[in-house]
Amino acid sequence: MDKENAIKLFDQKQVRVHWDDDQEKWYFSVQDVVEILSESRDVKQYVKRMRSRDAELNANWGTICTPLPMLATDGKLRKIQAADTEGLLRIIQSIPSPKAEPFKRWLAKVGAERIEETEDPEKAFDRAMETYLKKGYSKEWVNQRLKSIEVRKELTDEWDSRGVKKGLEYAILTDEITKAWAGLNIKDYKKLKNLKKENLRDNMTNLELVLNMLAEVTTTEISKKKKPKTFTQNKKVAHEGGHVAGVARKEIEARTGEDVVISKNYLQEKNEKKLKE
């Protein structure tokens, strides 16, 4: 089974999923998830009743759900109602079942944490530190990763001041920086590391992370000096900032004889070194 039409196990039951390469999103079969959580024998009727109970969900059903090709019980690809993670969680909120309660509690917990982090941003860093350490990252790497978040925030603040729009324009400029220093755009970089929804920076080695920070901080400083007024000018600045780190990357590769941009992430590299010791 390929990644575009994979099947995942949920509570030991199958949930059909579809990977959208362009949006870099997983979509889940609404029917499968509702059937598992509601334990209903007639899912179609259950969904109808659920929508009739929840007027807001019903009004936004067409936006939340998208018909996507997935394997049917007869083994053929058919259009199945699917939702991304956000949409699926919204649907789960309307399922009055004990099996849905853990998801609802998790949503409430995440919501409370986000409110706390808005009031006290330091808590976000503390939680991030704890999460990374549990995954096996070293404190040194985590400190560097958290520093990269600060560097990124300074860059996006600079872009905001230059009239760059969040979303697509941010993505285009980030792509420009990455291509200039790494020789790969974000999409190809993630493919190299076999990533889907995972954060690219979380899967960088120390050296990759340092060079990415150099590219972004240099872009910020050049932007402050040149004060670009158009998106085209901002794109040129992004390339210049990335180019500085790109020169550093090539120099490192020439002196070490090894590629800087690699398929391994920090944890894989760390484990390989342990095996060699």
C-alpha positions in Angstrom: 0.0 0.0 0.0 1.5 3.4 -1.0 1.5 6.5 1.2 -1.3 8.2 -0.8 -3.8 5.5 0.1 -2.5 4.0 3.4 -4.4 2.4 6.1 -3.7 3.2 9.8 -4.7 1.3 12.9 -6.9 3.1 15.4 -7.7 1.1 18.5 -6.8 -2.0 16.6 -9.3 -1.1 13.9 -8.5 0.1 10.4 -8.9 3.8 9.5 -8.4 4.7 5.8 -6.1 7.7 5.3 -5.0 9.8 2.3 -1.8 11.8 2.1 -2.1 15.0 0.1 1.4 15.7 -1.2 0.6 19.3 -2.3 -1.0 20.4 1.0 1.3 18.1 3.1 -1.7 16.9 5.0 -3.2 13.5 6.1 -6.9 13.1 5.5 -8.8 10.5 7.5 -12.0 8.6 6.6 -14.8 10.2 8.6 -16.9 7.0 8.3 -14.1 4.8 9.8 -13.4 7.1 12.7 -17.1 7.8 13.6 -17.8 4.0 13.4 -14.9 3.2 15.9 -15.8 6.0 18.4 -19.6 5.7 18.3 -19.6 1.9 17.9 -22.7 2.4 15.7 -23.9 -0.4 13.4 -25.3 2.2 10.9 -22.7 4.9 10.5 -24.6 6.8 7.8 -27.6 7.2 10.0 -25.4 8.1 13.0 -23.7 10.9 11.0 -27.1 12.2 9.9 -28.3 12.3 13.5 -25.0 13.9 14.7 -25.3 16.6 12.1 -29.0 17.3 13.0 -27.9 17.7 16.7 -25.0 20.1 15.8 -26.2 22.9 13.6 -22.8 24.5 13.4 -21.2 21.3 12.3 -23.9 20.7 9.8 -23.5 24.2 8.3 -19.7 23.7 7.9 -19.8 20.0 6.8 -18.9 20.8 3.2 -15.9 22.7 4.4 -14.8 20.1 7.0 -15.2 17.1 4.7 -13.7 16.4 1.3 -14.5 13.5 -0.9 -11.1 11.7 -1.6 -10.2 8.4 -3.3 -9.8 5.6 -0.7 -10.1 1.8 -0.8 -13.6 0.6 -0.4 -14.6 -2.8 1.0 -14.6 -4.3 -2.5 -11.0 -3.4 -3.0 -11.6 -0.6 -5.4 -10.8 3.1 -5.1 -13.9 5.2 -4.4 -14.6 8.7 -3.2 -14.9 8.7 0.6 -15.8 11.6 2.9 -12.5 12.6 4.6 -11.3 15.3 7.0 -7.9 16.6 8.0 -6.8 16.5 11.6 -8.5 19.8 12.6 -11.7 18.8 10.9 -11.7 15.4 12.4 -11.2 16.7 15.9 -14.2 19.0 15.3 -16.3 16.0 14.3 -15.2 14.1 17.4 -16.4 16.9 19.6 -20.0 16.0 18.4 -19.7 12.3 19.3 -21.3 11.6 22.7 -19.4 8.4 23.4 -17.0 7.2 26.1 -14.4 6.4 23.4 -14.5 10.0 22.3 -13.9 11.4 25.8 -10.1 11.1 25.8 -9.9 13.2 22.6 -12.2 15.8 24.2 -10.1 16.0 27.3 -6.9 16.3 25.2 -8.5 19.2 23.3 -9.4 20.9 26.5 -5.9 20.4 27.9 -4.3 21.7 24.8 -6.6 24.7 24.7 -5.8 25.5 28.4 -2.1 25.3 27.7 -2.3 27.6 24.7 -4.1 30.2 26.8 -1.4 29.9 29.5 1.3 30.3 26.9 -0.3 33.5 25.6 -0.3 34.9 29.1 3.2 33.6 29.8 5.3 32.8 26.7 8.1 31.3 28.9 5.8 28.3 29.5 5.8 27.5 25.8 9.6 27.2 25.9 9.5 25.1 29.1 7.0 22.6 27.5 9.0 22.5 24.3 12.2 21.7 26.3 10.4 18.9 28.2 9.0 17.4 25.0 12.4 17.4 23.1 14.2 15.9 26.1 11.6 13.1 26.3 12.3 12.3 22.7 16.0 11.8 23.4 17.5 15.1 22.2 20.4 16.5 24.2 20.1 19.7 26.2 22.6 21.4 23.9 20.6 20.5 20.8 17.3 21.6 22.5 18.8 25.0 23.5 20.0 25.5 19.9 16.5 24.5 18.6 14.8 27.0 21.0 17.3 29.6 19.9 16.3 28.9 16.3 12.7 29.7 17.2 13.8 33.1 18.5 15.8 33.7 15.3 12.8 32.8 13.2 10.5 35.1 15.2 12.9 38.0 14.6 12.9 37.3 10.9 9.1 37.1 10.7 8.8 40.3 12.7 11.1 41.9 10.2 9.0 40.6 7.3 5.8 41.9 9.0 7.4 45.4 9.2 8.2 45.1 5.4 4.6 44.2 4.5 5.2 40.5 3.8 1.9 38.6 4.3 1.7 35.5 6.5 1.1 32.2 4.8 2.0 31.9 1.2 4.5 34.8 1.1 6.2 33.6 4.3 6.5 30.1 2.7 7.9 31.5 -0.6 10.6 33.5 1.2 11.5 30.6 3.5 11.8 28.4 0.4 14.1 31.0 -1.1 16.3 31.1 1.9 16.5 27.3 2.2 17.3 26.8 -1.5 20.1 29.3 -1.3 21.8 27.7 1.7 20.9 24.0 1.4 20.6 23.6 -2.3 17.0 22.2 -1.8 13.6 23.7 -1.5 11.6 22.8 1.6 9.6 20.1 -0.2 12.6 18.3 -1.5 14.5 18.7 1.8 11.6 17.0 3.6 11.6 14.2 1.0 15.3 13.7 1.5 14.6 13.2 5.2 11.5 11.1 4.5 9.2 13.6 6.4 5.5 14.3 5.9 3.9 16.5 8.6 7.0 16.4 10.8 8.8 19.7 11.4 11.9 20.0 9.2 13.9 21.9 11.8 13.2 19.2 14.4 14.8 16.7 12.1 18.0 18.7 11.3 21.4 17.8 12.6 23.3 20.3 14.7 25.2 21.6 11.7 22.1 21.9 9.5 20.3 23.8 12.3 23.2 26.2 12.8 23.4 27.0 9.1 19.7 27.5 8.9 19.9 29.9 11.7 22.8 31.7 10.0 20.7 32.0 6.9 17.7 33.5 8.7 19.6 35.9 11.0 21.6 37.1 8.0 18.4 37.7 6.0 17.0 39.7 9.0 20.1 41.9 9.2 20.3 42.5 5.4 16.6 43.4 5.4 17.1 45.9 8.2 19.9 47.6 6.2 18.2 47.5 2.7 14.6 48.1 3.9 12.9 46.2 0.9 9.6 47.8 -0.1 8.2 45.1 -2.5 7.8 41.4 -2.3 10.3 41.0 -5.1 12.9 42.9 -3.2 12.2 40.8 -0.1 12.7 37.7 -2.1 16.1 39.0 -3.3 17.1 39.7 0.3 16.0 36.2 1.3 18.2 34.8 -1.4 21.2 36.9 -0.3 20.8 35.8 3.4 20.5 32.2 2.4 23.5 32.5 0.1 25.8 33.6 2.9 25.0 30.3 4.8 25.3 28.4 1.5 28.9 29.6 1.1 29.6 28.5 4.6 28.0 25.1 3.8 30.2 24.5 0.8 33.3 25.5 2.7 32.5 23.0 5.4 31.9 20.3 2.9 35.2 21.1 1.1 37.1 20.8 4.3 35.4 17.8 5.8 34.7 15.9 2.6 31.1 15.2 3.8 27.7 16.5 2.9 26.1 18.8 5.4 22.5 18.3 4.2 21.8 14.6 4.8 18.9 12.2 5.1 19.6 11.5 8.8 18.2 13.6 11.6 19.9 14.5 14.9 18.6 11.5 16.8 19.7 9.0 14.0 23.1 10.6 13.8 23.4 10.5 17.6 22.5 6.8 17.7 25.0 6.0 14.9 27.8 7.6 16.8 26.9 5.6 19.9 27.1 2.4 17.9 30.5 3.3 16.6 31.9 4.1 20.1 
